[in-house]
Amino acid sequence: MYQQKMIAGVKVASCKIPYAHSVYVGVWIKVGSMYESRNINGISHFIEHLVFKGSNLRSARQIAEEMDSIGGQLNGFTEKEDTCFYIKVLNSHIKKGIDILFDMVFNPAFREEDIYKEKQVVFEEILTELDSPEDVAYNLLAKTAWRGHSLSLPVLGTFTTIKNLSKNHILEYYERHYTKDNIVVSIAGNFDDEIFEVLEGYLSKIKPTTSNFSLTPPLWHKDVSLYEKDFEQVNLCIGLPGISYDLKKVYALAIANNAFGGGMSSRLFQKIREDKGLVYSIYSYPATYPTGGMFTIFASMTPSNFRKVYDLIIKEIEEISKKGLTKEEFDKFKEQLKINILMDQDSISTRMSSIGKSLLLFDKVHLIEDVLKIVEEISFEEVNQLAKEIIRPEEMTVSVVGKLNKKDKRWLENVNSA
């Protein structure tokens, strides 16, 4: 049973699952690299780290020990459009879990010594990401396609921006964004209505919003970028302008993506990996944000196979652009999408995440019945029209990470000049 209500001026979404033993509680903040300026890039993710370093009531050790003492889990993550902190606890320990979570998130100490130490931790995280050619290729693609827009900024920030963050930067950013209008709370699992009274005591102490951050649509830049590093493989990302948040289009594009490169029976996987044996990893996926989106194709291969793989991907893009999906593909992958939506309901954490993110970004919870109805109403013609609009070669942006031979490097420099 789903509920959506306002508690002390904060939106709260909940889903009761009586047969479960545990409860997930998530605090979602509309803040991420998309809401940052270039000089403070990475501050959203850095604050996510910092709140785990201790509150004005608990040290980092006390937070960890108290959560462990009730057998709970505590974690957080930052994406381009949001930051989430969440707990998983036995339903009999929900009050204690909420106390730890809200003390940590809304009463952080932000000590100077913790800021210094956590910068070193984030530097290590950035180094880890730089050792992942897939992550480097994604970040390079965003930087190239959305040049000059906040969507181009990496979630982790850079060595320079993190080094230059001061306590004043952190306090100012936190005070501006961690406010009532900018957060939602989501709950899923086995709980009773007393939890809402518990939450009211904490939510009433959160400050009201003082200012809003306005987002502008990004301009798309058709370009090519190469980052040369001595990886074993060449990593290729092809980006195409995607869609902003529109629920019906999001699911229509999901059907097209599943057919094109979203799974093991997709065109890209079957034709380039299974039939040709040219890659181990190849897939596509759509990313959707409030002001824009990107449809991304990724493949990694030995340098000698780079041109072959690139040409085969372009061939599949052109095929979809001209002809769209077959009716058989549409029926198959529409059914697959409905099944995946239903199977996701078996996960308590997924329910907590889906209702929290839906409320944060759409200002309402989309119930499973509503989602399935939207998917059922999507027509073959709508999916094909959207696929042809998005999966087409004219607006491609390309990023390549790895070592290319001189011939392929010269060719790549001119690939989008036509």
Secondary structure, 3 states (H helix, E strand, C coil): CEEEEEECCEEEEEEECCCCCEEEEEEEECCCHHHCCHHHCCHHHHHHHHHCCEECCCEHHHHHHHHHHCCCEEEEEECCCCEEEEEEEEHHHHHHHHHHHHHHHHCECCCHHHHHHHHHHHHHHHHHHHCCHHHHHHHHHHHHHCCCCHHHCCCCCCHHHHHHCCHHHHHHHHHHHCCHHHEEEEEEECCCCHHHHHHHHHHCCCCCCCCCCCCCCCCCCCCEEEECCCCCCEEEEEEEECCECCHHHHHHHHHHHHHHCCCCCCHHHHHHHHCCCCCCEEEEEEEEECCEEEEEEEEEECHHHHHHHHHHHHHHHHHHHHHCCCHHHHHHHHHHHHHHHHHHCCCHHHHHHHHHHHHHHHCCCCCHHHHHHHHHHCCHHHHHHHHHHHCCHHHCEEEEECCCCHHHHHHHHCCCCC
